[in-house]
Amino acid sequence: MKRSENTAGLRRNLIDAGCNAAAADTFMNLQVEGKTQDQLRLLKAHRAALLKKLRANQKKIDCLDYLLFTMTQETKQST
């Protein structure tokens, strides 16, 4: 694989993982500079942010599930 294809694939993976263009650019610049530890920090921070959003959405889903359960039980009792 050519370097340009590898670079494009890596950038595509970053975008697919939810990184914005600025974060992808930063990551790619760090790649050129050989700053692997900084790249790892960037990826870990992005992962942590995604997990935070996931947990917040899971809490919302749990609230909806409770509401659905409650309403379903009330509907069963009234029929």
C-alpha positions in Angstrom: 0.0 0.0 0.0 1.3 3.4 -0.9 1.8 6.0 1.9 -0.8 8.3 0.4 -3.4 5.5 0.5 -2.5 4.6 4.1 -2.7 8.3 5.1 -6.1 8.6 3.4 -7.3 5.4 5.1 -6.2 6.6 8.5 -7.9 9.9 8.0 -11.1 8.2 6.9 -11.0 6.0 10.0 -10.6 9.1 12.2 -13.6 10.7 10.5 -15.6 7.5 10.7 -14.8 7.4 14.5 -16.4 10.8 14.9 -13.4 13.0 14.9 -14.0 16.4 13.3 -11.7 17.6 10.5 -9.6 19.7 12.9 -8.9 16.7 15.2 -8.1 14.6 12.2 -5.7 17.2 10.9 -4.0 17.5 14.3 -3.7 13.7 14.5 -2.2 13.6 11.0 0.3 16.4 11.8 1.3 14.5 14.9 1.9 11.4 12.7 4.2 13.4 10.5 6.1 14.7 13.5 6.4 11.2 15.0 4.5 12.2 18.2 2.9 8.9 18.9 2.2 9.6 22.6 0.4 12.8 21.7 -1.7 10.8 19.1 -2.6 8.3 21.8 -3.7 11.1 24.1 -5.8 12.6 21.4 -7.5 9.3 20.7 -8.1 8.5 24.3 -9.6 11.9 24.9 -11.9 11.4 21.9 -12.9 8.0 23.2 -13.7 9.4 26.6 -15.9 12.1 25.1 -17.8 9.5 23.1 -18.3 7.4 26.2 -19.6 10.4 28.1 -22.2 11.0 25.3 -23.0 7.3 25.2 -23.6 7.2 29.0 -25.8 10.3 28.8 -27.9 8.8 26.0 -28.1 5.5 27.9 -29.6 7.4 30.9 -32.2 9.0 28.6 -33.1 5.6 27.2 -33.4 4.2 30.7 -35.8 7.0 31.6 -37.9 6.3 28.5 -37.9 2.5 29.2 -39.2 3.3 32.7 -41.9 5.5 31.3 -42.9 2.9 28.7 -43.0 0.2 31.4 -45.1 2.3 33.7 -47.5 3.3 31.0 -47.8 -0.3 29.8 -48.5 -1.5 33.4 -51.2 1.2 33.8 -52.8 0.2 30.5 -52.9 -3.4 31.5 -54.5 -2.6 34.9 -57.2 -0.4 33.3 -58.4 -3.0 30.8 
